[in-house]
Amino acid sequence: EEEDSEEEGLKGEIGKIFAVKGLGAEQVVLVKYNGLSHHHNHWVSARDVLEVKPQLLKSFLGRHGVTGEFVDENGHPNGINPDWLKMDRVIGTRLRRGSTEYLVKWASYPYTESTWEPQSDMDNAKELISAYHTYNSPSRSVSDMEKSGRRRRKVPSDGDDMPLPSFLNDRKLRDYQEISLKWNLSNWSQGRNCILGDEMGLGKTAQSIAVLEAQRQFCGFKGPFLIVAPLTTLGHWKREIETWTPMKCILYSGTGEDRKLIQEYEMKVPARKAGGRKELGTRFDVMLTSYENLRMDIGFLKNFYWHSAIMDEAHRLKSVAGQTRQAIVALNIDWLLLLTGTPIQNNLSELFGLLNLLDPERYGSKEEFDERFGADGVPSPDQIGELQAALRPILLRRMKEDV
């Protein structure tokens, strides 16, 4: 934003002051208005601000002094961090007084700070507008997605001849990661949930993303996909998805008000009517959320049909009676991939919780599991062998020294 030295009158409710210059009648401050983006910041008379926001002005001047020299809040030109002016995506549109406006989610701000911008200010956002219209098209209903999920999953070919998906930015999988991709796709094609239990540091994130991208590129499954991970890792997951693939990824996080805006503008789109009833479509390919937000909003999230779901740090799901576990069970998931660097932490009884989540029909009874595999004591060599055989199709674990 270029500095505008020309003083202007107030244009709305002032939310924050970012800079000050001049003295006396010549003193002006740079203000941001509530409900408007930083693109609309401008210099106004300090006297005008004093009339409507006296405490805000006095507080700012008290922190920075009154010297007449230019002083800004953040050490940036005009007091504005250039990152604050970067658009993340367009999430809505409306017609106002005959002119089109777009609702913009800003890269450095939560959804509650999204602002309506006139089309005349969106010349540099044509790709974002195009992406908005693409994902806002009611082309996929829930029933369509569910039917596609129920149809026979077919991978292009098996074994070494299976093609690998192409990735953005010349990203490529390592040899051992290609092995896990094919292993996961084989399980997916058979409708068998599984665990990727590689040691930490072997790139389970990239391997998981590759599975979803292969489903999208080769198998005609466009999502929606769900990834649930600890809150502190969601930013990393989002960057990796957007670095490796062109999939639209939404981060379902923030305050309750943020999440309601995400629900309204990012997640659901009315699809064509079936029997007079409007159905729900999706505006995204992948949704990222935390276990906490999943628990809080399960009533909404269980309405979606998730083609594939990935649960990171899945060892936290070992408790069959836990609230998080119950929320996952309530979801409508077609195929489930669990990620954990420690599939067995302390004893075999903990493993039962994961196997019960993967295949509740086969591993429905804790007592039968304990008796069969010796989980309630010291397992015999035969029981260990039987457990290894049972895990072989559904658990892939490699150590760093193995690869």
Residue pairs with C-beta under 8 A, 6 or more apart in sequence:
1 38
1 39
1 41
1 78
1 80
1 85
3 77
3 78
4 42
4 43
5 43
6 43
7 28
7 43
7 44
7 45
8 42
8 43
8 44
9 44
9 48
10 31
10 44
10 48
10 49
10 52
11 33
11 36
11 40
11 42
12 33
12 34
12 35
12 36
13 33
13 34
13 35
14 31
14 32
14 33
14 34
14 49
14 52
14 53
14 56
15 31
15 32
15 33
15 34
16 31
16 32
16 56
17 29
17 30
17 31
17 32
17 49
17 56
17 57
17 60
17 73
18 29
18 30
18 31
18 32
18 41
18 72
18 73
18 74
18 78
18 79
18 80
19 29
19 30
19 70
19 71
19 72
19 73
19 78
19 79
20 27
20 28
20 29
20 30
20 46
20 60
20 61
20 64
20 66
20 70
20 71
21 27
21 28
21 68
21 69
21 70
21 71
22 28
22 46
22 68
23 66
23 68
25 47
27 45
27 46
27 47
27 66
27 68
28 43
28 44
28 45
28 46
29 43
29 44
29 46
29 49
29 57
29 60
30 41
30 42
30 43
30 72
30 78
30 79
30 80
31 41
31 42
31 43
31 44
31 49
32 38
32 40
32 41
33 40
33 41
35 115
36 115
37 85
37 104
37 106
37 115
37 117
38 80
38 84
38 85
39 85
39 117
39 121
41 78
41 80
46 57
49 56
49 57
50 57
60 73
64 71
64 73
65 71
72 78
72 79
73 79
74 80
74 81
76 82
81 108
83 107
83 108
84 106
84 108
84 109
85 106
86 106
86 107
86 108
87 104
87 105
87 106
87 107
87 125
87 128
88 104
88 105
88 106
88 107
89 104
89 105
89 128
89 131
89 132
90 102
90 103
90 104
90 105
90 125
90 128
90 129
90 131
90 132
91 103
91 104
91 105
91 111
91 114
91 132
91 261
91 265
91 266
92 102
92 103
92 265
93 100
93 101
93 102
93 103
93 132
94 100
94 101
94 103
94 116
95 101
96 116
99 118
99 119
99 120
100 118
100 119
101 116
101 117
101 118
101 119
102 116
102 117
102 119
102 122
102 125
102 129
102 132
103 114
103 115
103 116
103 117
103 265
104 114
104 115
104 116
104 117
104 125
105 111
105 114
106 113
106 114
106 115
110 254
110 255
110 258
111 254
111 257
111 258
111 261
111 262
111 265
112 254
112 255
112 257
112 258
112 261
114 261
114 265
122 129
131 248
135 248
135 269
135 283
135 284
136 269
136 283
137 269
138 269
138 270
138 271
138 272
138 281
139 271
139 281
140 222
140 271
140 281
140 282
141 271
141 272
141 274
141 279
141 280
141 281
142 271
142 279
142 280
142 281
142 303
142 304
142 305
143 274
143 279
144 271
145 224
145 282
145 305
145 307
146 305
148 220
148 221
148 307
149 221
149 305
149 307
149 334
150 334
153 188
153 189
153 190
153 191
153 219
153 221
154 189
154 219
155 162
155 185
155 186
155 188
155 189
155 214
155 218
155 219
156 162
156 163
156 218
156 219
157 163
158 182
158 186
159 182
162 182
162 185
163 218
164 173
164 178
164 181
164 210
164 214
165 210
165 213
165 214
165 216
165 217
165 218
166 217
167 210
167 213
167 244
167 245
168 243
168 244
168 245
168 246
169 243
169 244
171 206
171 243
171 244
173 181
173 206
173 207
173 210
174 203
174 403
175 403
176 202
176 398
176 402
176 403
177 202
177 203
177 206
177 207
177 210
180 196
180 198
180 207
180 396
180 398
181 207
181 210
181 211
181 214
183 194
183 396
184 194
184 196
184 207
184 211
184 337
184 396
185 211
185 214
185 215
187 193
187 194
187 393
187 394
188 211
188 215
188 308
188 335
191 335
192 359
192 393
192 394
193 335
193 336
193 337
193 338
193 357
193 358
193 359
193 394
194 337
194 338
194 358
194 393
194 394
194 395
194 396
195 314
195 337
195 338
195 339
195 340
195 343
195 354
195 358
195 394
195 395
195 396
196 204
196 207
196 208
196 337
196 338
196 339
196 396
197 339
197 340
197 341
197 342
197 343
197 395
197 396
197 397
198 204
198 207
198 341
198 396
198 397
198 398
199 341
199 397
199 398
199 399
199 400
200 341
201 400
202 398
202 400
202 403
204 312
204 339
204 341
205 236
205 237
205 240
205 312
206 240
206 244
208 227
208 310
208 312
208 337
208 339
209 240
209 241
209 244
209 245
210 244
211 308
211 337
212 223
212 225
212 245
212 247
212 286
212 308
212 310
213 244
213 245
213 247
215 221
215 225
215 307
215 308
216 222
216 223
216 245
216 247
216 285
221 307
221 308
222 285
223 247
223 282
223 284
223 285
223 286
223 307
224 282
224 284
224 285
224 286
224 287
224 304
224 305
224 306
224 307
225 247
225 285
225 286
225 287
225 306
225 307
225 308
225 309
225 310
226 286
226 287
226 289
226 304
226 306
226 308
226 309
226 310
226 331
226 333
227 237
227 286
227 287
227 288
227 289
227 309
227 310
227 312
228 288
228 289
228 290
228 291
228 294
228 309
228 310
228 311
228 312
228 328
229 237
229 288
229 290
229 291
229 311
229 312
229 313
230 290
230 291
230 312
230 313
231 253
231 290
231 292
233 312
233 313
234 251
234 253
234 288
234 289
234 290
235 251
237 288
237 312
238 249
238 251
238 288
241 247
241 249
241 286
241 288
242 249
247 285
247 286
248 283
248 284
248 285
248 286
249 284
249 285
249 286
249 287
249 288
250 262
250 266
250 267
250 283
250 284
250 286
250 287
250 288
251 288
251 289
252 259
252 262
252 267
252 287
252 288
252 289
252 293
252 297
253 259
253 288
253 289
253 290
253 293
254 262
256 296
259 293
259 297
263 300
265 283
266 283
266 284
267 282
267 283
267 284
267 287
267 304
268 280
268 281
268 282
268 283
269 280
269 281
269 282
269 283
270 278
270 279
270 280
270 281
271 278
271 279
271 280
271 281
272 279
273 279
280 303
280 304
282 304
289 301
291 316
291 324
294 301
294 324
294 327
294 328
295 323
295 324
295 327
298 327
298 330
298 331
301 331
302 330
302 331
302 332
303 332
304 332
305 332
305 334
306 331
306 332
306 333
306 334
307 334
307 335
308 333
308 334
308 335
308 336
308 337
309 331
309 333
309 335
309 336
309 337
310 336
310 337
310 338
310 339
311 317
311 328
311 336
311 337
311 338
311 339
312 339
313 339
313 340
314 338
314 339
314 340
314 354
315 340
315 342
315 343
315 345
315 350
315 354
316 324
317 324
317 325
317 328
317 338
317 353
317 354
317 357
318 350
318 351
318 352
318 353
318 354
319 325
319 353
320 352
320 353
320 356
320 366
325 353
325 357
328 357
329 357
336 357
336 358
338 354
338 357
338 358
340 354
343 351
343 354
343 395
343 397
344 350
344 351
347 375
348 370
348 373
348 374
348 375
348 379
348 387
349 366
349 370
349 375
349 376
351 375
352 363
352 366
352 369
352 370
352 375
355 362
355 363
355 369
355 394
356 363
356 364
356 366
358 394
359 394
363 369
369 375
370 376
372 383
372 386
373 379
373 383
373 384
373 386
373 387
373 390
374 380
374 383
374 384
379 387
